[in-house]
Amino acid sequence: MAGVSTKEIKNRIRSMESTKQITKAMEMVAASKLRHAQARVLNSRPYFESLYNVISDIVSANSEFSSPYLIPRAVKKSVYVVIAGDRGLAGGYNSNVLKLAVAEMKDKDVTVLPIGKKAVDYFRAHKVPMLTEQYGAAAEMNVGDCFGVAKQLCRMYLSGQVDEIHIGYTNFVSVLSQTPAVMQMLPLVAHPRAKEERQTDIMYEPGSEEVFAAIIPEYVGGILYGALCESRAAEQAARRTAMDAATQNADEMIADLSLKFNQARQAAITQEITEIVAGS
């Protein structure tokens, strides 16, 4: 019986060692992808900030300025762009952003534009109306896709098909901290800038309203691309942390099983000696 017990323990140790190799490899892959994702986040922020400053300048410099993108409406129909991952094994990354988005959608007439396989699968399973399932692979979505989606959303907003547009994503704070967030994209909330902060004496051709109308789809596309970059970095950071924790747990289980194996082997040897002594 002792031999069978030690054999089972050895099998479990080998199984845990194989699992540890997998989790360690996934941690290293996530760490490598995280470095590239962080670089994309840093590169995307200046573009978004420049667009936002231009929008704020136009709104601040024109006291009688008006645009359909700025005027709030009675909300009857909403669109939520929700960004999740393509795979699991990333801790609470997917579940956290999906839970927050669903909470924000409560009691609203909503259509969802999911980005990422986990988002598509979730809203399909819960039978939430989806604008499209075209972007089921978040890792394959590029800048052109983001601006294409932005133009489509702006057309829907201007035509009155939807009254507000939000985006749910995960904000990359640090390697150990990722926070889900929901941001309103349209109608636009532009905060006027102080006079000393503005770039004065700027002439817009053909006019500020025309420039504003042309720049908003670019701005929405910038938000979407920035949120996608943030989410990718957050996903890799969450996966790295989860795989590191799994590797440590595997180490602890292997140590515990090794101790049990040695105890079982020692008990078997002691039993054999006792039987030999008793027989003699």
C-alpha positions in Angstrom: 0.0 0.0 0.0 2.9 2.3 0.8 4.4 1.7 -2.7 1.1 2.7 -4.4 0.9 5.8 -2.2 4.4 7.0 -3.1 3.8 6.3 -6.8 0.7 8.4 -6.8 2.6 11.2 -5.0 5.4 11.0 -7.6 2.8 11.2 -10.4 1.3 14.3 -8.8 4.7 15.9 -8.5 5.4 15.3 -12.2 2.1 16.8 -13.1 2.7 19.9 -11.0 6.2 20.3 -12.5 4.6 20.2 -16.0 2.1 22.8 -14.9 4.8 25.0 -13.5 6.7 24.9 -16.8 3.6 26.0 -18.7 2.8 28.9 -16.2 6.4 30.0 -16.2 6.6 30.1 -20.0 3.3 32.0 -20.1 4.6 34.5 -17.6 7.7 35.1 -19.7 5.6 35.6 -22.9 3.3 38.0 -21.1 6.3 40.0 -19.8 7.7 40.3 -23.3 4.4 41.4 -24.7 3.9 43.8 -21.9 7.0 45.8 -22.8 5.7 46.3 -26.3 2.2 47.2 -25.0 3.6 49.8 -22.6 5.5 51.4 -25.5 2.3 51.7 -27.5 0.5 53.3 -24.6 3.1 55.9 -24.2 3.2 56.6 -28.0 -0.6 56.9 -28.3 -1.1 59.5 -25.5 0.5 62.6 -27.1 -1.8 62.3 -30.2 -4.9 62.0 -28.0 -3.8 64.9 -25.8 -3.1 67.2 -28.8 -6.5 66.5 -30.3 -8.2 67.2 -27.0 -6.3 70.5 -26.6 -7.4 71.6 -30.1 -11.0 70.8 -29.3 -10.8 72.7 -26.0 -9.2 75.7 -27.7 -12.1 75.9 -30.2 -14.7 75.6 -27.6 -13.0 78.2 -25.3 -12.3 80.7 -28.1 -15.9 80.8 -29.4 -18.5 81.8 -26.8 -21.4 81.2 -29.2 -19.9 78.0 -30.6 -22.4 75.0 -30.9 -22.1 71.6 -32.3 -24.3 68.5 -32.3 -21.4 66.6 -30.7 -21.6 68.9 -27.7 -25.4 69.1 -27.1 -26.7 66.5 -24.6 -29.9 64.7 -25.7 -32.7 62.8 -24.0 -31.1 59.3 -23.9 -33.2 56.7 -25.6 -30.6 54.6 -27.3 -27.1 53.9 -26.2 -24.0 52.2 -27.7 -21.3 50.7 -25.5 -17.9 49.8 -27.0 -16.6 47.1 -24.6 -12.9 45.9 -24.9 -12.0 42.6 -23.3 -9.3 40.0 -24.1 -9.1 37.1 -26.5 -8.0 34.6 -23.9 -8.4 33.9 -20.2 -5.7 33.0 -17.7 -5.4 36.7 -16.9 -6.8 36.9 -13.3 -9.9 39.2 -13.1 -9.0 41.2 -16.2 -12.0 40.1 -18.4 -14.6 39.7 -15.6 -13.9 43.0 -14.0 -14.4 45.1 -17.2 -17.5 43.1 -18.2 -19.1 43.5 -14.8 -18.5 47.2 -14.8 -19.9 47.6 -18.3 -23.0 45.6 -17.5 -23.6 47.6 -14.4 -23.4 50.9 -16.4 -25.8 49.5 -19.0 -28.5 48.6 -16.5 -32.0 49.9 -17.3 -30.8 51.3 -20.7 -31.8 50.4 -24.3 -28.3 49.3 -25.3 -26.4 48.0 -28.3 -22.9 46.7 -27.7 -19.9 46.8 -30.0 -17.7 44.1 -28.4 -13.9 44.0 -29.1 -12.2 40.8 -28.1 -13.3 37.2 -28.1 -14.3 37.2 -24.4 -16.5 40.2 -24.9 -18.2 38.7 -28.0 -18.8 35.4 -26.2 -20.2 37.1 -23.1 -22.7 39.3 -24.8 -23.7 36.6 -27.2 -24.4 34.2 -24.3 -26.4 36.9 -22.5 -28.3 37.8 -25.7 -27.4 41.5 -25.7 -27.9 43.1 -29.1 -24.5 43.6 -30.8 -23.7 46.1 -33.5 -21.2 43.7 -35.1 -19.1 40.6 -34.1 -16.4 41.6 -36.6 -13.8 42.6 -34.0 -13.7 39.3 -32.1 -9.9 39.3 -32.1 -8.7 42.3 -30.1 -5.0 41.5 -30.8 -5.6 41.9 -34.5 -7.4 45.2 -34.3 -5.2 48.0 -35.7 -5.3 51.8 -36.0 -7.3 51.8 -39.2 -10.0 49.6 -37.6 -10.3 52.0 -34.7 -10.8 55.0 -37.0 -13.2 53.1 -39.1 -15.3 52.2 -36.1 -15.1 55.9 -34.9 -16.5 57.2 -38.2 -19.3 54.7 -38.1 -20.2 55.7 -34.5 -20.1 59.4 -35.4 -22.5 58.8 -38.4 -24.9 56.9 -36.1 -24.8 59.7 -33.6 -25.3 62.5 -36.1 -28.2 60.7 -37.7 -29.9 60.3 -34.4 -29.7 56.5 -34.3 -28.0 56.7 -30.9 -28.1 59.4 -28.2 -24.9 58.5 -26.3 -21.8 56.5 -26.9 -19.6 55.0 -24.1 -16.4 52.9 -24.1 -15.6 50.3 -21.4 -11.9 49.3 -21.2 -9.2 48.6 -18.6 -6.9 51.4 -17.6 -3.2 50.4 -17.3 -2.0 52.0 -14.0 1.0 49.8 -13.4 2.2 46.2 -13.7 0.4 45.4 -10.4 -2.6 47.6 -10.9 -5.2 47.7 -13.7 -8.6 49.4 -13.2 -11.7 49.0 -15.4 -13.3 52.2 -16.5 -16.3 53.4 -18.6 -15.8 56.7 -20.4 -18.4 58.8 -22.3 -17.2 59.5 -25.9 -20.3 61.3 -27.2 -21.8 63.7 -26.6 -18.4 65.3 -26.0 -17.6 66.8 -22.6 -15.0 69.5 -23.6 -13.7 71.5 -20.7 -12.9 75.1 -21.6 -9.2 76.1 -21.1 -8.0 79.2 -19.3 -6.8 82.0 -21.6 -3.2 81.6 -20.6 -3.3 77.9 -21.4 -4.7 78.4 -24.9 -2.8 78.9 -28.1 -4.0 82.3 -29.1 -4.4 83.9 -32.6 -5.1 80.6 -34.4 -7.1 80.8 -37.6 -9.1 77.8 -38.6 -9.9 77.3 -42.3 -12.6 77.1 -43.6 -13.9 77.8 -40.1 -13.7 76.6 -36.5 -17.1 74.7 -36.7 -16.0 72.9 -39.9 -12.6 72.0 -38.3 -14.4 70.9 -35.1 -16.8 68.6 -37.1 -13.9 67.1 -39.0 -11.7 66.5 -36.0 -14.3 64.8 -33.7 -14.2 61.4 -35.6 -10.4 61.6 -35.3 -10.7 62.3 -31.6 -13.1 59.4 -31.1 -10.8 57.2 -33.1 -7.9 58.4 -30.9 -9.9 57.5 -27.7 -10.7 54.1 -29.1 -7.1 53.3 -30.1 -5.8 54.7 -26.8 -8.3 52.5 -24.8 -7.3 49.5 -26.9 -3.6 50.1 -26.1 -4.4 50.6 -22.4 -6.4 47.4 -22.4 -3.7 45.3 -24.1 -1.1 46.5 -21.7 -3.5 45.8 -18.7 -4.2 42.3 -20.1 -0.6 41.4 -20.4 0.2 42.8 -16.9 -2.7 40.9 -15.4 -1.7 37.7 -17.1 1.9 38.1 -16.0 0.8 38.6 -12.4 -1.6 35.6 -12.5 1.0 33.3 -14.1 3.6 34.4 -11.5 1.2 33.6 -8.7 0.3 30.2 -10.3 4.1 29.4 -10.6 4.6 30.2 -6.9 1.6 28.1 -6.0 3.0 25.2 -8.0 6.4 25.5 -6.2 4.6 25.4 -2.8 2.5 22.3 -3.9 5.7 20.5 -5.2 7.4 21.2 -1.9 4.4 19.9 0.1 4.1 16.8 -2.1 7.9 16.2 -1.8 7.6 16.3 1.9 4.7 13.8 1.9 6.6 11.6 -0.5 9.6 11.5 1.8 7.3 10.8 4.8 5.5 8.0 2.9 8.9 6.4 1.8 10.2 6.6 5.3 7.1 5.0 6.6 7.4 2.2 4.1 11.1 1.6 5.0 10.2 1.6 8.7 7.4 -0.9 8.1 9.7 -3.3 6.1 12.3 -3.2 8.9 9.6 -3.9 11.5 8.3 -6.9 9.5 11.9 -8.3 9.0 12.6 -7.9 12.8 9.3 -9.5 13.7 9.9 -12.4 11.3 13.4 -13.1 12.6 
